[in-house]
Amino acid sequence: MAKQAVHSLSVDLEDWFHVCGLKQQPCIPPDDWRVHRATEVLLDLFAEFGVKTTFFVLGCVAESDPELVRTIHRQGHEIASHGYSHRLVHELSSAEFVDELQKTEDVIMGITGSLPVGFRAPQWSATAHTPWFDDILAQRGYRYDSSRNPLPFIGDRNAARHPYRIETAHGALWEIPPMVSGSPLGNLPTGGGWGFRLFPFGLIAATVERYGRAGRPAVLYLHPREVDPQGPRLKLPLLKRFASYGTRRDGLPRLRRLLGSYTFTTLREMVDSWQSVS
């Protein structure tokens, strides 16, 4: 496969126990956190292929392990925001959402010396129930968001499959959805998570190629736990357990194939390129 269009790969920097939709979040002692080592595996792989990525950093992870975020930043990757506590945005009030942003911004600023310009909501949870979402991001200086996944069972089935500008009272920002593959049953999540681990690699590659031919970037994403196949698992309902942990042994070899086949850049650099020609 030839390296043609420039795409983007992103990492949601969270640990194995950061799972949305639980009635009570588990209390895991720091000695059982695994995000540091799993992220080091990713960083080594990115360095091997000379790839720069966007890390959507969970504020509580950055606060607990600032040296990890400092290392990511030092290696030239973008530091964006994933909120602070991994709570679903549509379960927050607008004031609670602002608090999540502020706490994460404070931590990231303290580590990197700069504020994030990109945001991704946990579990694609920006919905019609969060009408204040885009205004708040634009008002706080964010330049892009990647929180709307065009899927029938999670995210927003009616969301666009390609990047677009959102105009707000406080300015514009880009919405950048993840890659999906069309099917008679609806869009399939081949751009990341369990879909990236489960569907045939040929389907994933064909979708990246299709995006490239259309002049659109394929935006893919992963989590550190997906390259940690021996990591622990929470006791979860079957479907949620599969989505969070299933087929993790395939994550690293698939990622290696992907990095060797295509050219990737950070989401911030992608937005910069769009604005330079607008």
C-alpha positions in Angstrom: 0.0 0.0 0.0 1.4 3.3 -1.0 1.7 6.2 1.4 -0.6 8.9 -0.1 -3.0 11.1 1.8 -2.1 12.3 5.3 -4.3 10.8 8.0 -4.4 11.1 11.8 -3.9 8.7 14.7 -4.9 9.6 18.2 -4.7 8.0 21.6 -7.2 8.4 24.5 -4.8 8.5 27.4 -6.7 6.6 30.1 -6.2 3.4 32.0 -7.7 -0.1 31.9 -10.4 0.8 34.5 -11.7 4.0 32.9 -14.9 2.6 31.6 -18.0 4.8 31.1 -21.5 4.0 32.2 -20.7 2.4 35.6 -22.9 3.2 38.6 -19.8 3.6 40.7 -16.2 4.2 39.5 -13.8 1.6 40.9 -11.1 2.8 43.3 -7.8 1.3 41.9 -4.6 1.8 43.9 -1.8 3.5 42.0 0.3 0.4 42.0 -2.3 -1.3 39.8 -2.3 1.4 37.2 -0.9 0.2 33.9 -1.2 3.3 31.6 2.5 4.3 32.0 4.0 1.1 30.7 1.4 0.6 27.9 2.0 4.2 26.8 5.7 3.6 26.7 5.0 0.7 24.3 3.1 3.1 22.0 5.7 5.8 22.2 8.5 3.4 21.2 6.4 2.2 18.2 5.6 5.8 17.1 9.3 6.7 17.4 10.2 3.6 15.3 7.9 4.8 12.5 8.6 8.5 12.9 4.9 9.2 13.6 3.5 12.1 15.6 0.1 11.6 17.2 -2.5 13.4 19.3 -2.9 12.3 22.9 -6.3 13.1 24.4 -5.2 13.3 28.0 -7.5 12.5 30.9 -6.8 15.1 33.6 -6.7 12.6 36.5 -4.1 10.5 34.7 -2.0 13.6 34.0 -2.3 14.7 37.6 -1.3 11.2 38.8 1.6 10.7 36.3 2.8 14.1 35.1 6.1 12.7 33.9 4.3 10.5 31.4 2.6 13.5 29.9 5.8 15.4 30.0 7.5 12.6 28.0 4.7 12.5 25.5 5.0 16.2 25.0 8.8 16.2 24.8 8.7 13.6 22.0 6.7 16.0 19.9 3.2 14.6 20.2 0.2 16.9 20.7 -1.4 17.1 24.1 -5.2 17.6 23.9 -8.0 17.2 26.5 -10.1 14.2 27.3 -11.7 15.9 30.3 -10.7 15.2 33.9 -12.7 12.3 35.4 -13.9 10.3 32.3 -17.5 11.2 33.0 -20.0 11.3 30.0 -20.5 14.8 28.9 -24.3 14.3 28.4 -24.5 13.4 32.1 -22.9 16.7 33.1 -24.4 20.2 33.5 -22.8 23.0 31.6 -21.1 24.2 34.8 -19.8 20.7 35.6 -18.4 20.5 32.0 -16.6 23.8 32.5 -15.1 22.5 35.7 -13.9 19.3 34.0 -12.2 21.4 31.3 -10.7 23.9 33.7 -9.2 21.2 35.9 -7.7 19.4 33.0 -6.4 22.7 31.4 -4.7 23.6 34.7 -2.9 20.2 34.9 -1.8 20.3 31.2 -0.7 23.9 31.5 1.4 23.0 34.5 3.1 20.2 32.7 3.6 21.5 29.2 3.3 25.3 29.6 0.5 25.5 27.1 -3.2 25.0 26.9 -4.8 22.3 24.8 -6.6 23.3 21.6 -8.4 20.0 21.0 -11.0 18.0 23.0 -12.6 14.6 22.8 -15.5 13.6 25.1 -15.4 10.2 26.8 -17.4 7.7 24.7 -18.4 10.2 22.1 -20.9 11.7 24.5 -21.5 15.1 23.0 -25.2 14.8 21.9 -28.4 16.8 21.4 -28.6 16.8 25.2 -25.5 19.1 25.4 -26.5 22.2 23.4 -24.0 24.3 25.2 -21.1 22.0 24.3 -19.7 23.8 21.2 -20.1 27.3 22.6 -18.2 26.4 25.7 -15.3 24.9 23.8 -15.1 27.9 21.4 -15.3 30.4 24.2 -12.4 28.7 25.9 -10.2 28.8 22.9 -10.5 25.3 21.6 -9.9 25.0 17.8 -11.3 21.6 17.2 -13.4 18.8 18.8 -13.5 15.1 18.1 -16.5 14.0 20.1 -19.1 13.0 17.6 -18.9 9.4 16.2 -21.4 8.6 13.4 -22.4 5.2 14.7 -25.9 3.8 15.1 -25.3 2.4 18.7 -23.0 4.9 20.3 -22.3 8.5 19.5 -24.7 10.2 17.0 -25.9 8.1 14.0 -26.8 11.3 12.1 -23.3 12.9 12.5 -21.3 13.6 9.5 -18.5 11.2 8.4 -16.1 14.0 7.4 -14.6 17.1 9.2 -16.7 20.2 9.2 -16.8 23.7 10.8 -19.2 24.6 13.5 -20.0 28.3 13.9 -20.8 29.4 17.5 -21.4 32.8 19.2 -17.8 32.7 20.3 -16.2 31.7 17.0 -15.7 28.6 14.9 -14.2 25.2 15.6 -13.7 22.1 13.5 -15.5 18.9 14.3 -13.4 15.9 13.4 -15.2 12.5 13.5 -13.4 9.2 13.6 -13.2 6.9 10.6 -16.1 4.5 10.0 -16.9 2.0 7.3 -20.3 2.0 5.6 -22.4 -1.1 5.5 -26.1 -2.1 4.9 -26.5 -2.2 8.7 -25.1 1.3 9.2 -21.6 2.6 9.9 -19.1 0.3 11.4 -16.5 1.4 14.0 -13.4 0.4 12.1 -11.5 3.5 13.1 -10.7 2.4 16.7 -11.6 0.5 19.8 -13.1 -2.9 19.5 -13.9 -2.4 15.8 -10.2 -1.8 15.0 -9.3 -5.0 16.9 -12.1 -7.2 15.5 -12.9 -6.4 11.8 -10.5 -7.8 9.1 -7.5 -5.6 8.6 -8.3 -5.5 4.9 -11.6 -3.7 5.6 -9.8 -1.2 7.8 -7.1 -0.6 5.1 -9.8 -0.3 2.3 -11.6 2.3 4.3 -8.5 4.3 4.9 -7.8 4.1 1.1 -11.4 5.2 0.4 -11.1 8.2 2.6 -7.8 9.1 0.9 -9.2 8.9 -2.6 -12.0 11.2 -1.5 -9.4 13.7 -0.2 -10.5 13.2 3.4 -8.4 12.3 6.4 -9.0 9.0 8.1 -9.0 9.7 11.8 -8.1 6.6 13.9 -7.9 6.2 17.6 -6.8 3.7 20.3 -6.3 3.3 24.0 -3.1 2.2 25.8 -4.9 -0.9 27.2 -5.3 -2.2 23.6 -1.5 -2.9 23.5 -1.6 -4.5 27.0 -3.2 -7.9 26.3 -2.2 -9.3 29.7 -3.7 -6.4 31.6 -6.5 -6.8 34.2 -10.1 -6.5 33.5 -13.1 -5.1 35.4 -16.1 -7.4 35.9 -18.5 -5.9 33.4 -21.6 -7.0 31.5 -20.7 -9.1 28.5 -21.0 -6.5 25.7 -19.3 -3.8 27.7 -16.5 -6.2 28.6 -16.0 -7.1 25.0 -16.0 -3.5 23.9 -13.5 -2.5 26.5 -11.1 -5.5 26.5 -12.0 -8.0 23.8 -9.4 -9.3 21.3 -6.6 -7.0 22.8 -3.9 -9.4 21.6 -4.4 -8.1 18.0 -4.0 -4.5 18.9 -0.2 -4.1 18.6 0.4 -6.1 15.4 -2.5 -4.3 13.7 -1.1 -0.9 14.7 2.3 -1.9 13.4 0.8 -2.7 10.0 -1.1 0.5 10.0 1.9 2.7 10.8 3.9 1.0 8.1 1.2 1.6 5.4 0.1 5.2 5.8 1.3 8.7 6.7 -0.1 10.3 9.9 0.0 13.7 11.6 -1.5 15.3 14.6 -5.0 16.7 14.6 -3.7 20.1 15.4 -1.4 20.1 12.4 -4.3 18.9 10.3 -6.4 21.8 11.4 -3.5 24.2 10.8 -3.3 23.0 7.2 -7.0 23.5 6.6 -6.9 27.0 8.0 -3.9 28.0 6.0 -5.8 27.4 2.7 -9.2 28.7 3.9 
